[in-house]
Amino acid sequence: MRGWNRSFFGTACSRLFSVSAGLKLLSGLCALVVGLTGQESWGEVDPADWERAVNRGLEWLASQQSGRGTARGLGHWTATGGRYPTAMTALAGIALLCEGSTTTTGRFAPNIRRAVDYLVSRSQPNGLIGDPEQDDRYTYGHGFAMLFLSQVLGEEEDAARREELIDVLHRAVEFTARAQTSSGGWGYVSAADGQDFDEGSTTVTQVQGLRGCRDAGIVVPKEIIDRAIAYIRRCTLPDGGVQYNSHGGGGRPAITAAAIACLFSAGEYDSPYVQKLFNYCQRHLDNLSDRGLGHWHYAHYYYAQALYRRGGEEWRQYRDRLYARLIREQNPDGSWTQGYIGPVYTTALNLTMLQLEKATLPIYQR
C-alpha cells in the first residue's frame, strides 16, 4: 500500500473522506484522550498545560486573520512586513485544521472557510497558487497551499466547492511539474523564473503538497516524484546530512529533517538510507539546542512529523521535551515570537507540532 502507484487507493480514500469525517475526528480525539489520560506519562508536561497552550495559541492565531469579524475581509495571514501571504495563510489554516475544525464544523470553521476563499482567489491561470508580485519566493506558498487545500478537499461536502478545489489543485500540480528544475528539485520560484536554481527546503514543500493532492484523488505523475527523490539522494552527504542544493552548501539539519518527512510522503519509510538521515538528525536535533542551528522551528516542524510517524519510545521522549519547551516559551497572549519571519509563522508551526497526536489530517497520520 506504500508508494505513489496507489491511484485507486487515493481516489477511493478521497470519496470516503466526507462520509467518514466525523468518525475520523472521533477516532483521533479518542486516541489523544487515551494518550493524555492513560498510563502513558508526558514527562514534565501537564496535559492541562498542553491543552491550555494549544487553545490560547489557536485563539491568538485566529484573531490575526485579516478582516476578522467583517463580512468582506480578505481572510489571509501574513509574515512580518506583510510578506508571504499565501504561505502564512496555508500554514495558519493547517494549524486550525489540526484542531479538528473543517470548513463546515468546529469553532474555527469560519476562519478556515475564509482561508480557503483567499487561496482559491490566488489561483492563477497558469496554476500557481499565489501572486508573484506579493509572494516573495512564491514556491513556498504554492506548496503549502497545495497541502492545506488538499486536506480541505478530503473533508469538503459541498459538491460545487469540491469541483472548484479539484480544478485549483489539478492546475497547481501541473504548475509544480512545469516549475521543476532540470536537477529534479525546485527553487524559490519556478525553473523558468529562477534560471533553473534548485534548493532543498522548497523541494520538500512541493513533494508534501503533491502527496496531499494525490491522497485527495488528484492525479500526480509518478515521474515528478521519482525525480524529486533522486534529487534528495544526490544532495545527501556521506554523514547523512542533506546539503543546501545540488551544487553544495553543506549539510543542513533543517533540510535533512524536512527531507525525511518528504521521503515519508513519497512512501519511503524504513530503508537504510532513511535511517542514515535519521542518525544525522539525532546528532543535531535531539537535544533541542539552538546552538549552530538556523531555522529551529522549521527544523523541528519536520523532525516532529518524522518522529511522530515513526512512533515508539523515541517519539515519546522527544515529544515530552519538545512540548515542554514550546509551552514554556509561549507568550501570555498565546503567540510565539521567536524567528525573524514573525509570530504567525512561528505560532502556526508550533501549533501543528503540538497537535500531531490528534491525528486529524491524513498527511500527518501514521
C-alpha positions as CSV (number, residue, x, y, z in Angstrom):
1,M,0.0,0.0,0.0
2,R,3.0,2.3,0.2
3,G,4.3,4.4,-2.6
4,W,2.9,6.6,-5.4
5,N,1.2,3.9,-7.5
6,R,-1.9,3.7,-5.4
7,S,-4.1,5.8,-7.6
8,F,-7.2,3.7,-6.9
9,F,-6.5,3.8,-3.2
10,G,-6.0,7.6,-3.2
11,T,-9.2,8.1,-5.2
12,A,-11.2,5.8,-3.1
13,C,-10.0,7.4,0.1
14,S,-11.0,10.9,-1.1
15,R,-14.5,9.6,-1.8
16,L,-14.8,8.2,1.7
17,F,-13.3,11.3,3.5
18,S,-16.6,13.2,3.6
19,V,-18.5,10.2,4.8
20,S,-16.1,9.3,7.5
21,A,-15.1,12.8,8.6
22,G,-16.9,12.5,11.9
23,L,-15.6,9.0,12.6
24,K,-12.0,10.1,11.8
25,L,-12.2,13.1,14.1
26,L,-13.7,11.0,16.9
27,S,-11.1,8.3,16.4
28,G,-8.3,10.9,16.6
29,L,-9.7,12.6,19.6
30,C,-10.2,9.2,21.4
31,A,-6.6,8.3,20.7
32,L,-5.5,11.7,22.0
33,V,-7.5,11.3,25.2
34,V,-6.0,7.8,25.8
35,G,-2.6,9.3,25.4
36,L,-3.3,12.2,27.8
37,T,-5.3,10.3,30.5
38,G,-4.0,6.8,30.3
39,Q,-0.9,5.3,31.9
40,E,1.5,6.9,29.4
41,S,3.4,9.7,31.0
42,W,4.1,13.1,29.3
43,G,7.2,13.6,31.5
44,E,7.3,17.2,32.7
45,V,4.3,18.2,30.6
46,D,1.0,18.5,32.4
47,P,-1.8,17.6,29.9
48,A,-3.8,20.5,31.2
49,D,-1.0,22.9,30.4
50,W,-0.7,21.4,26.9
51,E,-4.4,21.9,26.3
52,R,-4.3,25.4,27.6
53,A,-1.3,26.3,25.5
54,V,-2.9,24.9,22.3
55,N,-6.3,26.7,22.9
56,R,-4.6,30.0,23.6
57,G,-2.4,29.6,20.5
58,L,-5.3,28.8,18.3
59,E,-7.4,31.7,19.6
60,W,-4.5,34.1,19.0
61,L,-3.8,32.8,15.5
62,A,-7.5,33.1,14.5
63,S,-7.5,36.6,15.8
64,Q,-4.7,37.6,13.4
65,Q,-6.7,36.7,10.2
66,S,-7.3,39.8,8.1
67,G,-10.9,41.1,8.1
68,R,-11.9,39.0,11.1
69,G,-15.4,39.9,12.2
70,T,-16.2,41.6,8.9
71,A,-18.3,40.4,6.0
72,R,-15.7,41.3,3.4
73,G,-12.3,40.6,4.8
74,L,-9.6,39.0,2.6
75,G,-9.2,36.2,5.1
76,H,-5.4,35.8,4.9
77,W,-2.4,36.0,7.3
78,T,1.0,37.5,6.7
79,A,4.5,37.4,8.0
80,T,6.4,40.4,9.3
81,G,6.1,43.3,7.0
82,G,3.1,41.9,5.2
83,R,5.2,39.3,3.4
84,Y,4.4,35.7,2.3
85,P,0.6,35.9,2.5
86,T,0.0,32.7,0.6
87,A,2.4,30.6,2.7
88,M,1.2,32.2,6.0
89,T,-2.4,31.6,5.2
90,A,-1.8,28.0,4.3
91,L,0.3,27.3,7.4
92,A,-2.2,29.0,9.7
93,G,-5.1,27.1,8.0
94,I,-3.3,23.8,8.6
95,A,-2.8,24.6,12.3
96,L,-6.6,25.3,12.6
97,L,-7.4,22.1,10.7
98,C,-5.3,20.1,13.1
99,E,-7.7,21.2,15.9
100,G,-10.4,19.3,14.2
101,S,-12.4,22.1,12.6
102,T,-13.4,21.9,9.0
103,T,-15.0,24.4,6.6
104,T,-18.4,23.5,8.0
105,T,-17.9,22.3,11.6
106,G,-16.0,23.4,14.6
107,R,-15.2,26.7,16.3
108,F,-12.7,27.7,13.6
109,A,-14.9,26.8,10.6
110,P,-15.4,30.5,9.6
111,N,-11.6,31.1,9.7
112,I,-10.9,28.0,7.6
113,R,-13.6,28.9,5.0
114,R,-12.2,32.4,4.6
115,A,-8.7,31.0,4.2
116,V,-9.9,28.6,1.5
117,D,-11.6,31.5,-0.2
118,Y,-8.5,33.6,-0.1
119,L,-6.2,30.9,-1.5
120,V,-8.7,29.9,-4.2
121,S,-8.8,33.5,-5.2
122,R,-5.0,33.5,-5.6
123,S,-5.1,30.6,-8.1
124,Q,-3.5,32.0,-11.3
125,P,-4.4,30.8,-14.9
126,N,-1.1,29.0,-15.1
127,G,-1.9,27.0,-11.9
128,L,0.3,28.9,-9.4
129,I,-1.4,29.5,-6.1
130,G,-0.1,32.9,-5.1
131,D,0.8,36.2,-6.6
132,P,4.4,36.7,-7.9
133,E,4.1,40.4,-7.2
134,Q,3.2,39.9,-3.5
135,D,4.6,36.4,-2.6
136,D,8.3,36.6,-2.3
137,R,9.8,33.2,-3.1
138,Y,6.3,32.0,-4.2
139,T,7.2,28.3,-4.5
140,Y,6.9,28.0,-0.7
141,G,3.4,29.4,-0.7
142,H,2.3,27.3,-3.6
143,G,3.5,24.1,-1.9
144,F,1.9,24.9,1.4
145,A,-1.3,26.0,-0.3
146,M,-1.5,22.6,-2.1
147,L,-1.0,20.9,1.2
148,F,-3.7,22.9,3.0
149,L,-6.3,22.8,0.2
150,S,-5.8,19.0,-0.4
151,Q,-6.6,18.4,3.3
152,V,-9.7,20.6,3.0
153,L,-10.8,18.7,-0.2
154,G,-10.9,15.4,1.7
155,E,-13.5,16.7,4.1
156,E,-15.4,19.1,1.7
157,E,-19.1,18.0,1.3
158,D,-20.3,20.8,-0.9
159,A,-20.3,19.5,-4.5
160,A,-19.6,22.9,-6.1
161,R,-16.8,23.7,-3.8
162,R,-15.3,20.3,-4.3
163,E,-15.2,20.8,-8.0
164,E,-13.6,24.2,-7.6
165,L,-10.9,22.8,-5.3
166,I,-10.3,19.9,-7.7
167,D,-9.8,22.3,-10.5
168,V,-7.4,24.5,-8.5
169,L,-5.4,21.6,-7.3
170,H,-5.2,19.9,-10.7
171,R,-3.8,23.1,-12.2
172,A,-1.5,23.5,-9.2
173,V,0.0,20.1,-9.8
174,E,0.6,20.9,-13.4
175,F,2.3,24.1,-12.4
176,T,4.5,22.3,-10.0
177,A,5.5,19.8,-12.8
178,R,6.5,22.7,-15.1
179,A,8.3,24.5,-12.3
180,Q,10.6,21.5,-11.5
181,T,14.3,22.1,-12.3
182,S,16.5,20.0,-14.5
183,S,18.1,18.6,-11.4
184,G,14.7,17.3,-10.1
185,G,14.3,19.8,-7.3
186,W,12.6,23.1,-7.1
187,G,13.8,26.6,-6.3
188,Y,12.3,29.7,-4.7
189,V,10.5,30.4,-7.9
190,S,9.8,28.3,-11.0
191,A,12.7,26.9,-13.0
192,A,11.9,29.4,-15.8
193,D,11.8,32.4,-13.5
194,G,14.8,31.3,-11.4
195,Q,17.2,30.3,-14.1
196,D,16.9,26.6,-13.1
197,F,18.1,27.3,-9.5
198,D,17.2,24.5,-7.0
199,E,17.1,24.4,-3.2
200,G,16.2,21.7,-0.7
201,S,13.6,23.2,1.5
202,T,11.4,24.3,-1.4
203,T,11.6,20.9,-2.9
204,V,10.2,19.4,0.3
205,T,7.2,21.7,0.2
206,Q,6.4,20.6,-3.3
207,V,6.6,16.9,-2.6
208,Q,4.5,17.1,0.6
209,G,1.9,19.2,-1.3
210,L,1.9,16.7,-4.1
211,R,1.4,13.8,-1.7
212,G,-1.6,15.7,-0.2
213,C,-3.1,16.2,-3.6
214,R,-2.6,12.6,-4.6
215,D,-4.2,11.3,-1.4
216,A,-7.2,13.6,-2.2
217,G,-7.6,12.0,-5.6
218,I,-5.7,14.4,-7.8
219,V,-3.6,12.7,-10.4
220,V,0.1,13.3,-9.8
221,P,2.5,11.9,-12.4
222,K,4.9,9.4,-10.7
223,E,7.9,10.7,-12.7
224,I,7.8,14.0,-10.9
225,I,8.2,12.4,-7.5
226,D,10.8,10.0,-8.8
227,R,13.0,12.9,-10.0
228,A,12.5,14.7,-6.7
229,I,13.6,11.7,-4.6
230,A,16.6,11.2,-6.8
231,Y,17.4,14.9,-6.3
232,I,17.3,14.5,-2.5
233,R,19.5,11.4,-2.7
234,R,22.1,13.3,-4.8
235,C,22.1,16.1,-2.2
236,T,22.9,13.7,0.7
237,L,26.4,13.8,2.1
238,P,28.2,10.7,3.4
239,D,27.4,11.6,7.0
240,G,23.6,11.7,6.2
241,G,23.2,15.4,6.0
242,V,21.3,16.9,3.1
243,Q,23.0,19.9,1.7
244,Y,21.5,23.2,0.7
245,N,21.2,22.4,-3.0
246,S,22.6,20.2,-5.8
247,H,25.7,22.4,-6.1
248,G,26.7,22.2,-2.4
249,G,26.2,24.4,0.6
250,G,27.0,21.8,3.3
251,G,24.7,19.6,5.3
252,R,21.8,21.3,6.9
253,P,19.9,19.7,9.9
254,A,16.7,21.6,9.0
255,I,16.7,20.5,5.4
256,T,17.6,16.9,6.4
257,A,14.7,16.7,8.8
258,A,12.4,18.1,6.0
259,A,13.9,15.5,3.6
260,I,12.8,12.7,5.9
261,A,9.3,14.0,6.0
262,C,9.4,14.3,2.3
263,L,10.6,10.7,1.9
264,F,7.8,9.5,4.2
265,S,5.4,11.4,1.9
266,A,6.8,9.6,-1.1
267,G,6.4,6.2,0.6
268,E,9.9,5.6,1.7
269,Y,9.9,4.7,5.4
270,D,12.3,2.0,6.6
271,S,15.3,1.9,4.2
272,P,18.9,2.2,5.4
273,Y,19.1,5.5,3.6
274,V,16.3,7.0,5.6
275,Q,17.9,5.7,8.8
276,K,21.1,7.4,7.8
277,L,19.3,10.7,7.6
278,F,17.6,10.0,11.0
279,N,21.0,9.4,12.5
280,Y,22.2,12.7,11.3
281,C,19.2,14.5,12.7
282,Q,19.5,12.7,16.0
283,R,23.0,14.1,16.4
284,H,22.0,17.6,15.6
285,L,18.4,18.0,16.7
286,D,17.6,15.6,19.5
287,N,18.9,17.8,22.3
288,L,16.7,20.7,21.1
289,S,19.6,23.1,21.3
290,D,19.7,26.3,19.3
291,R,23.5,26.2,19.1
292,G,24.7,26.3,15.5
293,L,21.2,25.7,14.1
294,G,19.4,28.1,11.9
295,H,15.6,27.9,11.4
296,W,15.0,26.0,14.6
297,H,11.2,25.9,14.3
298,Y,11.3,24.9,10.7
299,A,13.7,22.0,11.5
300,H,11.6,20.7,14.4
301,Y,8.3,21.2,12.4
302,Y,9.5,18.5,10.1
303,Y,11.5,16.4,12.6
304,A,8.5,16.1,14.8
305,Q,6.4,14.9,11.9
306,A,9.0,12.3,11.0
307,L,9.4,11.0,14.6
308,Y,5.7,11.0,15.3
309,R,5.1,8.8,12.2
310,R,7.8,6.6,13.4
311,G,6.3,6.3,16.9
312,G,7.6,4.4,19.8
313,E,9.7,5.4,22.7
314,E,11.9,7.6,20.5
315,W,8.9,9.8,19.7
316,R,7.6,9.9,23.2
317,Q,10.9,11.0,24.7
318,Y,11.4,13.7,22.1
319,R,7.7,14.8,22.3
320,D,7.9,15.3,26.1
321,R,11.0,17.5,25.8
322,L,9.7,19.4,22.7
323,Y,6.3,20.1,24.2
324,A,7.8,21.3,27.5
325,R,10.0,23.8,25.7
326,L,7.2,25.1,23.4
327,I,4.8,25.6,26.3
328,R,7.5,27.3,28.3
329,E,8.3,29.7,25.5
330,Q,4.7,30.7,24.7
331,N,3.8,34.4,25.2
332,P,1.0,35.4,27.6
333,D,-1.2,36.3,24.6
334,G,-0.9,32.8,23.2
335,S,1.6,33.5,20.4
336,W,5.2,32.6,19.9
337,T,7.5,35.3,18.6
338,Q,10.9,33.6,18.0
339,G,12.2,33.8,14.5
340,Y,12.5,36.7,12.0
341,I,9.6,35.6,9.8
342,G,7.2,36.6,12.5
343,P,4.7,35.3,15.1
344,V,2.1,34.0,12.7
345,Y,4.7,31.7,11.2
346,T,6.2,30.5,14.5
347,T,2.8,30.1,16.1
348,A,1.4,28.1,13.2
349,L,4.4,25.7,13.1
350,N,4.3,25.2,16.9
351,L,0.6,24.5,17.0
352,T,1.0,21.9,14.3
353,M,3.7,20.2,16.2
354,L,1.7,20.3,19.4
355,Q,-1.4,18.8,17.7
356,L,0.2,15.9,15.8
357,E,-1.3,13.3,18.2
358,K,-4.8,14.5,17.4
359,A,-4.2,12.7,14.0
360,T,-6.9,14.8,12.3
361,L,-5.1,15.3,9.0
362,P,-4.2,12.4,6.6
363,I,-0.9,13.9,5.7
364,Y,0.4,13.6,9.3
365,Q,-1.2,10.3,10.2
366,R,0.8,7.1,10.9
